Amino acid sequence: MSDLTTSAYPGFLLEIKSRIRSAQYQALRAANKELVSLYWDLGQSIHQKQETLGWGKAVVQTLANDLQFEFPGRNGFSARNLWCMSQFYEEYRKRPILQPLVAEISWAKNMVIMTRCKDDLQREFYLRATARFGWTKAVLQHQIDNQSCEKYLLNQTNFDQTLTPLFHSSLKPTVTDSPAPNRLQSDCVSGIKNARPLMSDSLIPTPSSAFYAHPRETLLYREIAALDAESAEVLETIKGLL
């Protein structure tokens, strides 16, 4: 028993818990990536049948009924979700820059971004930010409601602080010297031409100081809890397919 009171044990326990939670997190991310990949494949197959055989609502509804019979209790195979899969494939199949990003976040968050953001620049911004900062669905919706992408590009957040001097000097004439503010705001919604090279992980707004105030273990636990809560359908679907 005296061994448990040594100064080495608390640190050892902390390390083990951190490794377990990290493994849980990676497992959930892998399961989510597989599910999004599955939905992409299903959407591609449905879309191709629509194109070649003219499939409509009746066939998709029949497919949904058959899948739900084979995999009972799986809401992911509803007719509505099958149509979403087809739309998902259609929206991103000609957008190679965005394709790797959609696999990094949950299906529910993908649906929010796909349905609420029609511009590629907006989609890239929210896909990258959601994956990088672990936004929940509610936080993502709030960020979109708050027009975070537009404000970010219009220099209304901490955009300047995240830029290197080289990037800052190249973007400054576009953002601050425009003689037509209304046109600039419109361009931000449809996609500023000079923004494409600047859209990278390093330029997404950094977390607040409160984010860094928490120990890494606490942050990881929160990420696991959030991902776990949103991955209930992921895990159930994967289990149902085994």
ABEGO torsion letter per residue (X at the ends): XAAAABAAAAAAAAAAAAAAAAAAAAAAAAAAAAAAAAAAAAAAAAAAAAAAAGBBAAAAAAAAAAAAAABBGBAAABAAAAAAAAAAAAAAAABAAAAAAAAABBAAAAAAAAAABABAAAAAAAAAAAAAAGBBAAAAAAAAAAGAAAAAAAGABAAAAABBAAAAAAAAAAAAABABAAAAAAAAAAEBAAAAAABBAAABBBBBAAAAABBAAAAAAAAAAAAAAAAAAAAAAAAAAX
